[in-house]
Amino acid sequence: MKITLISTLLFFFFIACINDNTEIYSEKFAYPSSKVWAHKVNDTADAQRKKELFAGLEVDLYYSEYQKTIYVGHDAYDTINEVSFEKWLNALSSPEKTYYWLDIKNLTIHNANEIAKQLVTLAKKHAITSNLMVEHTDCDALQIVKNSGLAVILWVDNLYWWDKKDTMQWYNITKEKINALQPHAISCEYRMYPLLTKSFPTQNVHFWNTPIEDSLSNRALTHKMCLDTSVKVVLVDYESVNF
């Protein structure tokens, strides 16, 4: 335990000594005033309701190669519900007044062009081009989406999911991806706070699973993250939060 503590302290000392110019910060995204957005709003009725409670909505999307359509859902199986992203948007009144975090589950370099093309068309139709961000882990696929004019979120590796929690290795890998893509934001699970904000203070940072269970202590954590200037969005599963 002492070794882990010493390693962590040395890591943060190393981070503090780094010149900010080593990180490249991309164009800014015009965020709403509220940092608290609704998580996994994959149902149209849920979207209609939470749109009135939150500034932004996070939605899971899955692209069907066979039908050439972007569906709302976490997995391929969810496409049987036949709720396309276009249908989901059409269910919302004044969609241009809301912000959108699109977690595209199966984005790849092979389908990124078609997905970006469809998203750009839908964004223009609903006047949400400047309100929309696309998230994934694949830098090359995200670069294609970014080149289409859409804002992108790089989902970075979660150190807590590594068998060997090598903080320095994680930092170097993450830094390389950020410098290559220059995303509009980076995202990860809430347990990566404050490591993510301290490691990359010039980046816009998004958090999810923050955590899911609604309690006074978890709401206090959400509030604490929102007070951090680097944190731009905190996804919650609560019905509503006023910060």
N, C-alpha and C positions, 0 to 999 in steps of 0.2 A: 504493500500500500504506500509506503514511504517513497519507493522508487517511482511509482506512478505519479505521485504528487510532485516530486522533484522534476520529472520529465515534463509534466504539464506546465509547471512554472517556467522551466527553461524554454518551452515552446512559446509561451506568451511573451517572454523576454525577447526571443528571436523575432516574433511578429512585430513587437513594438519598435524594433530597430530597422525594420524594412522601410524603404522609401515608398510613399504612396504611388509614385510614378510607375512602379512595377506592375500596378493593376490598371487596366484600361477600362474606363467607364463609358458605356454606350449612351445613345440618345436617351433622354429622360422620358418616362411615361407619365402622362398627366393623371396622377392618382386622385381619387375622390378624398374628401376630408376624413371620412371614416376608414379606419384600417381593418375593421372587423367585417369579414365577408362570410357568407354561408357556404358550408362544405357539402359536396356531393349532392347537388340539387338536380337529380336525374329524372324527376317526375314533373310533368307539366303543371299539375295542380300545386305541387310544392313550390315550383318556380314562381307561379303567379302570386302565391302568398308571401314567400320570402323576399320577393322583389320589393315589396312594400316595407320590409323590415330591415333590409341590409343594402348597403351601397353596391356590393358586388356579389356575384354568384359563381361558384366553382362547379363545373359540370364535366363528367367523364364522357369522352367520345371514342367511338370505335369505327374505323373505316372499313366498309365491306368492299373487298376487291372484286367480288362477283357482281354486286349491284352498283358499284361505283358511287356509293352514297355514304355520307357521314351520319352515323346513328348515335343516339344518346345511349350510353351503356358502358359498363366496365369490361365486359368480355364479349367474344363473338356470339355467345349464346343470347345475349341481351338484344341482339338485332332482330330476333323473332318478334319483339314487341312492335317493330316497325315505327318507332318514334325517331324520325330523322332530326338532325339538328335544326333544319329549316322549319319543321313542324313545331319543334320546341320553341323556337324564336317567335313563330307566328302566334303562339298561344299567349305571348306577353303583350301587354299594352304599353305603348311608349318605350320600346326596348332601348332606345338611344339614351334613356335616363339612367341606365344600369351599366355596371362594369362586369366583364366576363373573364374568368380564368378557365381556359380550355385545356383539360388534361387528356391529350390524345394518346390512348393506350397503345396503339400499334403503329405509331409514326415511324417510318423508315426512309432511307434515302430513295427507295424504289417507289414509294407512294407520296412522298412529300410534295412533289410538284402538283399532283392532282388535288391533294388535300388543300394546299395553299390556294390553288386556283378557285376551288369551291368556297373556301372561307372568305377570300377577298370579295367574291361575288355576293355572298350573303351579308358580309359586313357593309358593303356599299348599299345594298338594298335596304338594310335596317338602320343605316347611319350609325354604325358602331365600330367603324374602323379604328378610331382612336381610343375605344373603350375595351379593346379585346387583346388578350395575351395568350399565347400558345405555349404549353409546357411539355417537356420531355427530357429524357436523359441523353439522347443521341445528338451530339454537337453537329454532325454533318447534316442530319435531317433538319435540325432547327435552323441551320444556316440557309437552307433552301427556303424555308418559311420566312425567315428574316429578310431574305433578298426580295421576297414578294411584297414587302412593305409592312408586314405585321410584326408586332412586338413579341418577343420570345422570353420564356422563363427556362433556365437551365436547372433541372432537378439534379442536385449534386449527391454524391455518395454519402450514405449515412454511416458514420464511424461506428455507431452502436450495432450495426449489422455485420461488422467485420469480426472474424474469429480472433484476429490479432489487431488490437486497437493501436495501430501505428499512426500517431497524430501527425508526425512530420511527413510521412508518405502520403497520407490523406491530403494534407495541405498542398503538397507539390502537384499531385494529380489534379486537384480542384483548381489550383491557380493556372495550370496549363490549359485546362478546358475553358476557363473564364477568359483568359487572354486570347485564345484562339477564336472563340465565338463572339465575345463582347456582348453578352446577353443584356436585355433590359432589366432582368432580375434573376436571382438564384433562389432556389427553394429546397426545403427539406423538412423532416419531421421535427416537432417542437423540442425534442430532447437535444437537438443540435444548437439550441440557444443556451448560453451566449457564444459558444465556440465559433459559430458561423459569422456572427456580427463582429466579433473581435478579430477574427482572421482576415475578413474582407470588409473593412469598414466603409469603403467607398462604393460598395454594391448595394442595390436595392434587395432586401431580403424578405422572402415570404415563408411562412410556416403553416403546417397543417397537422391534424390530429393533436389539438392544442390544449389539453387532451380531450378525448371524446366525452368522457363522463362529466356531467354538469354538477359542480360543487362550488362552494365559496372559495376554496383554495385554488381550484382550477381557473375560476373567473379572475382571481387575483393575479395568477400567472399570466393570463391573457392580457390583463390590464398592464402588467409590468412590461410585457413585450411591446405593447402598443406605445409605451412611453419612450422606447428606444428609437432614436431618429433613423437608424439604419433599417429598421423593420417597417415595411410598407403595407403588408397584408398579413392578417392572421385569420386563418380559416377556423370556424367553430361549427359544432354540431348542435349548439344551443338554439332555442327558438328565437331569441333576440338578445342582443347585448348593446348597451348604450355607453360607449367610451368616447 
